[in-house]
Structures are given as structure tokens and as C-alpha cells.
Amino acid sequence: MSSEQEFITQVNTNKKIVYKVCNVYMDTKTDRDDLFQEILLQAWKSYESFRGDAQFSTWLYRVALNTAITFLKKDKKKIPTIYNEKLPDIESLDSNEIEEKVNAMYKAIGSLNKIDKALVMLYLDDYSYIQIGETLGITANNVAVKMNRLKAKLKEDTEKYYQF
């Protein structure tokens, strides 16, 4: 199998990662599509340097996050966060309450800085602290400390945005 075919196979297997990054950092379909293409371009350009020390998914996450952050710096605009995965269990609420809670959570996540958004996204995708640390270039202990602080902040901010 050629390296191009291997790349395509790996990207197709892990494309949800790219979609999630695009959804977290961009709010319009056009911006998400542009970022998606930019991430794939950057991944292809750097694919030859992929040594296989980490899993392809971890490497792709790193490329996607770095590309998204660079992309944002170029545009110099604040992007609201939209994340549609793994919400807390809120079955006991009616649909209006659910929608209000979800919107409050989106606002709380949207208020985070770029790195903290990435950390939360990786955490919500069930990455271990070690994997998150490898992806973001920090220690697992630092991830644990940051996550504890972020959980408290998100809980407080969600409650602030949600009118009980």
C-alpha cells in the first residue's frame, strides 16, 4: 500500500477527530469546511514526518488542534464553541430544560481559551490524561490539575448561564 493510500485509510478511520476539532473551533459550516480542508492539507504535508511513535489518532489530533489554533490566529476572531458529543445525563429534565442546559454548557465551554477548549474536547472524547498530555505537550499531572480546575469553572459558568 502506498503512503498516499495509507494516509487516506488512516484519515478515513479517524475523520471524526477532524470533524470534532472543526465543530469546536468554528461556528459556521463554511468556516468548518475551510478548517477541515486546512487540517487535511497540513496533515498530508507533515505525514512523512509521522514516525509512528504515537497512535495516528493522537498525531492527527495534535495536527488538527495546532492547525485550528493557527487558523484562528490568522482570522483574529472569537469563535463560539459548538460541541454535540457526550452531554451529562439529564433524562429527568423536559426538552426545554435540556435545551437550556445544553446552551448554558456551550456558552461555558465557549468562554474557555483555545487550549482549555482542546483539553475539554479530548477529555469528553474519553482520552486518558496521559493521551491528552501527549497530544497537548504537557504532563499527565498537569492535565489532571487543569481538568479539576476546568470542571469547577465549567460547573460554575454553566450555572451562571442557566436560569434555574
WOZI-V110475 format. One record per residue. N is the residue number from 0. PSI is psi in degrees with one decimal (none if undefined). NEAR is the number of other ideal C-beta (glycine too) atoms within 10 Angstrom. D_CENTER is the distance of its C-alpha to the mean C-alpha in Angstrom with 1 decimal. Layout:
n=N psi=PSI near=NEAR d_center=D_CENTER
n=N psi=PSI near=NEAR d_center=D_CENTER
This chain:
n=0 psi=133.2 near=8 d_center=30.5
n=1 psi=162.4 near=7 d_center=29.8
n=2 psi=-32.1 near=11 d_center=26.7
n=3 psi=-43.2 near=10 d_center=25.7
n=4 psi=-40.3 near=9 d_center=26.1
n=5 psi=-44.7 near=13 d_center=24.2
n=6 psi=-48.5 near=18 d_center=21.2
n=7 psi=-43.0 near=13 d_center=21.3
n=8 psi=-46.8 near=12 d_center=21.6
n=9 psi=-42.9 near=18 d_center=18.7
n=10 psi=-42.7 near=18 d_center=16.4
n=11 psi=-36.6 near=8 d_center=17.8
n=12 psi=-32.7 near=12 d_center=17.1
n=13 psi=18.4 near=18 d_center=13.5
n=14 psi=-21.9 near=13 d_center=12.7
n=15 psi=-32.6 near=11 d_center=10.5
n=16 psi=-47.1 near=22 d_center=7.8
n=17 psi=-42.4 near=23 d_center=8.5
n=18 psi=-41.6 near=13 d_center=8.9
n=19 psi=-43.8 near=19 d_center=5.6
n=20 psi=-44.6 near=26 d_center=4.3
n=21 psi=-40.9 near=24 d_center=7.7
n=22 psi=-32.9 near=18 d_center=7.7
n=23 psi=-38.1 near=27 d_center=5.5
n=24 psi=-13.9 near=25 d_center=7.6
n=25 psi=145.2 near=23 d_center=10.7
n=26 psi=-16.4 near=16 d_center=13.1
n=27 psi=153.8 near=10 d_center=15.8
n=28 psi=-42.1 near=9 d_center=16.3
n=29 psi=-46.3 near=9 d_center=18.0
n=30 psi=-40.3 near=17 d_center=15.3
n=31 psi=-42.9 near=19 d_center=12.7
n=32 psi=-43.2 near=12 d_center=15.5
n=33 psi=-45.6 near=15 d_center=16.3
n=34 psi=-40.4 near=23 d_center=12.9
n=35 psi=-48.2 near=19 d_center=12.8
n=36 psi=-40.7 near=12 d_center=16.3
n=37 psi=-40.3 near=17 d_center=15.7
n=38 psi=-46.3 near=24 d_center=13.0
n=39 psi=-39.3 near=18 d_center=15.6
n=40 psi=-47.5 near=11 d_center=18.3
n=41 psi=-38.0 near=17 d_center=17.0
n=42 psi=-43.5 near=22 d_center=16.3
n=43 psi=-42.7 near=15 d_center=19.8
n=44 psi=-35.0 near=10 d_center=21.3
n=45 psi=4.6 near=14 d_center=20.2
n=46 psi=-36.6 near=18 d_center=20.6
n=47 psi=-27.4 near=9 d_center=24.1
n=48 psi=-7.0 near=7 d_center=22.9
n=49 psi=113.9 near=17 d_center=20.8
n=50 psi=-13.1 near=7 d_center=23.2
n=51 psi=11.3 near=7 d_center=21.9
n=52 psi=-36.1 near=8 d_center=21.7
n=53 psi=170.1 near=15 d_center=18.3
n=54 psi=152.3 near=13 d_center=17.1
n=55 psi=-40.0 near=19 d_center=16.2
n=56 psi=-39.7 near=17 d_center=12.8
n=57 psi=-43.8 near=18 d_center=12.1
n=58 psi=-44.7 near=22 d_center=13.6
n=59 psi=-39.8 near=25 d_center=11.7
n=60 psi=-46.1 near=27 d_center=8.3
n=61 psi=-45.7 near=18 d_center=10.1
n=62 psi=-45.0 near=22 d_center=11.7
n=63 psi=-45.0 near=28 d_center=8.8
n=64 psi=-44.8 near=24 d_center=7.2
n=65 psi=-40.7 near=17 d_center=10.9
n=66 psi=-42.8 near=23 d_center=11.9
n=67 psi=-43.4 near=24 d_center=9.5
n=68 psi=-42.8 near=16 d_center=10.9
n=69 psi=-41.9 near=12 d_center=14.3
n=70 psi=-42.9 near=19 d_center=14.2
n=71 psi=-39.5 near=17 d_center=13.8
n=72 psi=-37.6 near=9 d_center=16.6
n=73 psi=-42.3 near=9 d_center=18.7
n=74 psi=-24.4 near=13 d_center=18.4
n=75 psi=48.4 near=6 d_center=18.8
n=76 psi=149.9 near=8 d_center=17.7
n=77 psi=129.8 near=9 d_center=15.7
n=78 psi=123.5 near=19 d_center=13.1
n=79 psi=148.3 near=12 d_center=12.7
n=80 psi=138.6 near=20 d_center=9.6
n=81 psi=119.0 near=16 d_center=9.9
n=82 psi=121.0 near=18 d_center=8.3
n=83 psi=22.6 near=10 d_center=10.9
n=84 psi=147.3 near=12 d_center=10.4
n=85 psi=64.6 near=10 d_center=12.4
n=86 psi=157.6 near=12 d_center=14.3
n=87 psi=158.3 near=8 d_center=17.1
n=88 psi=111.8 near=6 d_center=20.5
n=89 psi=40.0 near=12 d_center=22.4
n=90 psi=-29.6 near=5 d_center=25.0
n=91 psi=-9.3 near=7 d_center=27.8
n=92 psi=150.0 near=13 d_center=26.8
n=93 psi=172.2 near=9 d_center=28.1
n=94 psi=-34.6 near=7 d_center=26.0
n=95 psi=-41.9 near=8 d_center=26.4
n=96 psi=-39.5 near=13 d_center=25.3
n=97 psi=-48.2 near=14 d_center=22.3
n=98 psi=-42.1 near=11 d_center=21.3
n=99 psi=-42.4 near=16 d_center=22.0
n=100 psi=-44.1 near=17 d_center=20.0
n=101 psi=-45.3 near=18 d_center=16.9
n=102 psi=-38.9 near=13 d_center=17.4
n=103 psi=-40.4 near=18 d_center=18.0
n=104 psi=-41.8 near=21 d_center=14.7
n=105 psi=-44.2 near=17 d_center=12.9
n=106 psi=-41.7 near=16 d_center=15.1
n=107 psi=-45.4 near=22 d_center=14.5
n=108 psi=-38.6 near=22 d_center=10.7
n=109 psi=-22.9 near=18 d_center=11.5
n=110 psi=-8.7 near=17 d_center=14.1
n=111 psi=158.4 near=19 d_center=12.0
n=112 psi=170.4 near=8 d_center=11.9
n=113 psi=-43.4 near=15 d_center=9.3
n=114 psi=-43.2 near=14 d_center=9.3
n=115 psi=-36.3 near=17 d_center=9.4
n=116 psi=-44.6 near=23 d_center=6.4
n=117 psi=-42.8 near=24 d_center=4.5
n=118 psi=-46.5 near=25 d_center=7.2
n=119 psi=-42.8 near=22 d_center=7.0
n=120 psi=-46.3 near=25 d_center=3.9
n=121 psi=-40.0 near=24 d_center=5.9
n=122 psi=-44.4 near=18 d_center=8.9
n=123 psi=-20.6 near=15 d_center=8.6
n=124 psi=12.0 near=16 d_center=8.5
n=125 psi=28.1 near=9 d_center=11.7
n=126 psi=143.9 near=20 d_center=11.3
n=127 psi=164.2 near=12 d_center=14.3
n=128 psi=-34.4 near=20 d_center=14.6
n=129 psi=-46.6 near=11 d_center=16.3
n=130 psi=-40.9 near=19 d_center=13.5
n=131 psi=-44.5 near=25 d_center=10.9
n=132 psi=-43.5 near=20 d_center=13.8
n=133 psi=-41.7 near=21 d_center=14.5
n=134 psi=-41.5 near=22 d_center=11.2
n=135 psi=-7.3 near=20 d_center=11.2
n=136 psi=32.7 near=10 d_center=15.0
n=137 psi=169.2 near=16 d_center=16.1
n=138 psi=156.9 near=13 d_center=18.3
n=139 psi=-36.1 near=14 d_center=17.6
n=140 psi=-41.0 near=10 d_center=19.9
n=141 psi=-38.7 near=15 d_center=18.0
n=142 psi=-46.3 near=23 d_center=14.8
n=143 psi=-44.4 near=13 d_center=17.1
n=144 psi=-47.6 near=13 d_center=18.6
n=145 psi=-41.6 near=20 d_center=15.5
n=146 psi=-40.5 near=17 d_center=14.2
n=147 psi=-44.1 near=10 d_center=17.8
n=148 psi=-42.0 near=11 d_center=17.9
n=149 psi=-39.1 near=19 d_center=14.6
n=150 psi=-45.6 near=12 d_center=15.8
n=151 psi=-44.3 near=10 d_center=19.0
n=152 psi=-45.0 near=14 d_center=17.8
n=153 psi=-37.7 near=18 d_center=15.6
n=154 psi=-47.1 near=12 d_center=18.7
n=155 psi=-46.5 near=11 d_center=20.9
n=156 psi=-37.8 near=19 d_center=19.0
n=157 psi=-43.7 near=19 d_center=18.6
n=158 psi=-35.1 near=12 d_center=22.3
n=159 psi=-42.1 near=12 d_center=23.1
n=160 psi=-25.9 near=17 d_center=21.5
n=161 psi=123.6 near=16 d_center=22.9
n=162 psi=107.9 near=7 d_center=26.7
n=163 psi=none near=5 d_center=28.4
